[in-house]
Amino acid sequence: MPQESTQSPKQNRILAALTPNDYARLQDDLECVSMKLGQVLFESGDNVAYAYFPTTCIVSLMFTTRKGASAELAITGNDGLVGIPLVLGGNTTTHRAVIQSDGIAYRLKMEVMRWELDQGGELQHLCLRYTQALMTQMAQSVVCNRHHTVDQQLCRWLLLSLDRLPGNQLNMTQELIGNMLGVRREAVTEAAGKLQAAGLIQYSRGHISILDRTGLEERACECYAVVKSEYDRLFQFPLAIRIKNRVRPNPETMRRRAEARLLQSPPDILQTSWDNMRLVHELQVHQIELEMHNEELRLAYNEADALIERYADIYDFAPVSYFTLDRQGVIIDMNLAGSILLSIKGSQKGRYRFASRIAPEDLVDFNAFFEQVFRAKDKTAGEFVLSANDHRPEAIVKIEAVPDEDGNECRMVVIDVSQARQAQKTLQEREQYLRAVIDNFPFFVWLKDAQSSFLAVNAPFSANYGWPSADALIGKTDFDITTRELAEFYREEDRAVLESGQTKTLVELINTSDGERWFEVYKSPIHLEGQAIGTVGFARDITERYTAEQALKNSEKRYRSLIEKMPLSVAIQQDGVLKYINSRGLDLIGYPASECIGQSFLPLVHEADRQWVTDIHKVHALGELDNSSAEVRLVNMAGRVIDCLIHVSSVEWEGRVAVLAILEDITAKKLIDAELHRLACIDPLTELASRQHFLDHMEQAFSRLKRGIDREVVVVRLDLDQFQTTTESLGGLAGDALLRLFSAQLRDELRKVDFAGRIDSEKFAVLLPETNLFAAKVFAERLREKVAGTTIIMAGQPVSSTISIGLAAMNVDDASADHALLRAEQALAHAHEAGGNRTAEA
């Protein structure tokens, strides 16, 4: 840790961002404190006595439940402060503040902090900005803990911690990280192991070194980028000049600061009695206090001068032109925008009359306007054209002018509205184009107000109802163009659309000049500033299409009846959406038709088989789908997995190609096959793995060892001693009983990851993953003693048994897994040669 002598409060970004005057006022009150790992600054509900500004330490803000579980809300380092309740006007805190990484911080007493915040200066604004950034970090932590993996959370946490420290080292145990993230230590261990294996970090005994920050950022979720951008934005705001409501130094420190300044430069005084010395001292302190008051007064004057300059800049650099003219129209003052508008230098403003820049065709109107300004004694507005100059083309300006109080000057605001007028002209042209387009639509178009009166119609609409022009129907209603019965029906529909705020589409039979025709009618509400002000409608002739659709519906009804009676499940998918499923299919998946028709078919497919279904749809989209069959798993409404044999082919649905799926439930058949497979892999007498199944499992263990998934594997060979003698003397049933007893004792000693099998009559083998020879020997001796100490009664006489054991470690350099088994066999042979009932190592 760096020495305190090298520390500076300006290592904290908030203190570094203060103006020199604000920082100088705080400097004497900042107290440097050393923070230790795990130190608690305050608990939930404590009164906040200090505000802490970390420089080289990190503070974690945590929430702890009644049961002791904890989760990190946010972390604070040299980017901010601890003690947000003081900033927000509170006294107590709802969370716990714990030192996450040791280092240095500077603290400020609660009374001084409150006084400084009350002044409304830069410290207050920086603290409020930091509060906003801290809230963003808390909110993003909630989202991250809910939606992202532990790996991503760990990357985010490491990057945020690294941003708040000067180096790339973190001193943190996995248990403490787990408490911060609110997850188990095992999850942190696994996530940290992945990062270390990828070469991103190096972790050893509580020390974390970041090796590849870029790689860490790529693995982190988007939460880190959101939080980092918010903190970077915090210190990118420009400093603004603000009027402070203080007129004197902080009364909490006034006396002490005056005493300190006196000690720094003590005056020469005569050696007098003690009382005179005390009096002189008091006078000198009061003199210094007066000087400090004067210093604050000078600062206030400087701030006032800065504000005057600021408002002068606002006038000069405003985007609107300001002019002051005398009674003769001569320009006596103007801002920068005005100078640019008229192309007149500021030093030449008294040489020109404003009217000299007015276009000749508007000059008479401008002179009348100028005279009107002085007569009206109030604001007068007008629009005029300015002549083109070397820097701009001809411009249209809007002028608002008022006379001064004495009536000797005219003050004008001049706004260039050329673009607005051009836009207005363009809008009018577009309206004409739209009118031409609407009138040439091959269907009816109308616009109504809230009372169902026509605001606009197109030419086909007016022609159908026998009106001379579209404008002739403006202000009319449906009662003027059709029967009363239909007009009332149309008005009720308009009212329903306005009240619901929803669009409506329907098919109507309308009388036209060609007789009754079927029309598709579309009606929608029109909103202005959130209020429904009318409706817009379209109607197009669909007589031919409607007739064809009715014929198609009748045909579809016949085919649907045929499919519904099929004994198999039938479904049709199009664009990834379930378009149809028969009743047998609904019984299969357990969902009602209303909850699956029109929805994606993928949620009904088991997650492991969704890629195959997606590939089928991709092939279908390319038009290359051939008839095919495969097995797929569905998940019904109750969550049960159903094995199905699916036959897929292409069909036409609503005029486009779709996928036809015929499903056959083979769940029962799969269960029978699985049971047969299980019986083939299990020895029926001992219920341990068969020889071939054990050898297959041993090959898998060898593969895991070579790929580095498992670090150590031990192969154990076991034989029952004198088994043949016992069988010959007591019979085969006694031998079977001894085998079942031994297999039960063996299973009791196995871990979940261990695997045992019977490879011959009385011969057994065990795989011990993640186990070295020493631990394997402990296991073997425990099992051997357990077997030797067990006696059973058979045929009225006690019978006991012993076992011999051979151990061999599986090596990565082995050519195959059989080599380890062979070495275990050799070790077992040594155990037999030594008399049995013992353990030997290869």
Secondary structure by P-SEA (a helix, b strand, c coil): cccccccccccccccccccaaaaaaacccbbbbbbccccccccccccccbbbbbccbbbbbcccccccbbbbccccccccccccccccccccccbbbbbcbbbbbbbbcaaaaaaaaaaccaaaaaaaaaaaaaaaaaaaaaaaaccccaaaaaaaaaaaaaaacccccccccaaaaaaaacccaaaaaaaaaaaaaaccccccccbbbbccaaaaaaaccaaaaaaaaaaaacccccbbbbbbcccccccccaaaaaaaaaaacccccccccaaaaaaaaaaaaaaaaaaaaaaaaaaaaaaaaaaaaaaaaaaaaccbbbbbbccccccccccaaaaaaacccccccccccccccccccaaaaaaaaaaaaaaacccccbbbbbbbcccccbbbbbbbbbbcccccbbbbbbbbaaaaaaaaaaaaaaaaaaaaaaaaccccccccccccccccccaaaaaaaccccccccccccccccccaaaaaaaaaaaaaaaaacbbbbbcccccccccbbbbbbbbbbbbcccccccccbbbbbaaaaaaaaaaaaaaaaaaaaaaaaccbbbbbbcccccccccaaaaaaacccccccccccccccccccaaaaaaaaaaaaaacccccbbbbbbbbcccbbbbbbbbbbbbbbcccbbbbbbbbbbaaaaaaaaaaaaaaaacccccccccaaaaaaaaaaaaaaaaaccccbbbbbbbbbcaaaaaaaaccaaaaaaaaaaaaaaaaaaccccbbbbbccccbbbbbbccccaaaaaaaaaaaaaaaaabbbbcccbbbbbbbbbbbbbbbcccccaaaaaaaaaaaaaaaaaacccccccc
